[in-house]
Amino acid sequence: MPDELEQAQREVVISNRQGLHARPVMKFVDLAMQYPCEVSVINGQQRADGKSPMEMMLLVGVPGTRLMLHARGPQAGEALEALAQLIDSKFGED
């Protein structure tokens, strides 16, 4: 499969004490921007561009929220691995 069609998907759980607020959202967006693929984050029926701070803030990810990460394009798998590690590390907050 050519790189531009690479797709990856991964479920993560928000586990830091304050959930998705400005600092973790910016860490997520900054990391997502390092990859050329498209990154989407899904919370129930809401979908956000993982490279848009405003859309990410609207997801309202409280502790315990399950999110589905989806990436499409070059380095999709690498991007989701890095983003999942960031979330699993509680964004370096706790």
C-alpha positions in Angstrom: 0.0 0.0 0.0 1.5 3.4 -0.9 2.4 5.7 2.0 -0.2 8.3 1.0 -3.0 5.7 1.6 -1.7 4.4 4.9 -4.4 4.4 7.6 -4.2 3.7 11.3 -6.7 3.7 14.1 -6.3 3.4 17.8 -8.5 3.8 20.9 -7.1 5.7 23.9 -8.4 6.7 27.3 -7.9 10.2 28.8 -6.4 9.5 32.2 -4.8 12.8 33.3 -6.7 14.4 36.2 -8.0 17.5 34.4 -8.8 15.9 31.0 -8.4 17.8 27.7 -7.8 21.4 28.6 -5.6 24.0 26.9 -2.1 22.6 27.8 -2.7 18.9 26.8 -4.6 20.0 23.7 -1.6 22.1 22.6 0.8 19.3 23.3 -1.4 17.0 21.2 -1.7 19.4 18.3 2.0 20.3 18.4 2.9 16.6 18.2 0.3 15.9 15.5 1.7 18.8 13.4 5.0 17.0 13.2 3.5 14.4 10.9 2.4 14.8 7.3 -0.7 12.7 7.7 -4.3 13.8 8.5 -5.2 13.2 12.2 -8.8 12.9 13.4 -10.0 12.4 17.0 -13.5 11.0 17.6 -15.4 11.2 20.8 -18.8 9.6 20.3 -20.5 11.4 17.5 -18.0 14.3 17.6 -15.0 14.4 15.2 -12.2 16.9 15.5 -9.2 17.7 13.3 -6.3 16.6 15.5 -4.2 19.5 14.2 -6.9 22.2 15.2 -6.7 23.4 18.8 -10.2 24.8 18.6 -11.8 21.6 17.3 -9.8 19.6 19.9 -11.1 21.8 22.8 -14.7 21.2 21.6 -14.3 17.4 22.2 -14.7 17.9 26.0 -12.4 15.0 27.0 -12.9 14.5 30.7 -10.9 11.9 32.6 -12.0 8.4 31.6 -13.2 9.5 28.1 -12.5 7.0 25.4 -11.3 8.6 22.2 -10.7 7.0 18.8 -7.6 8.3 17.0 -7.6 8.0 13.2 -4.8 8.9 10.9 -4.5 8.8 7.1 -1.5 9.4 4.9 2.2 9.2 5.2 3.5 8.1 8.7 -0.1 7.5 9.9 1.0 4.6 12.1 4.0 6.4 13.6 1.8 9.5 14.3 -0.8 7.5 16.2 1.9 5.6 18.2 3.4 8.9 19.3 0.0 10.5 20.1 -1.1 7.5 22.0 2.1 7.5 24.1 1.5 11.2 24.8 -2.0 10.5 26.1 -0.9 7.4 28.0 1.8 9.5 29.7 -1.0 11.8 30.9 0.4 14.6 28.8 3.3 14.8 31.3 1.0 16.3 33.9 0.4 13.7 36.6 
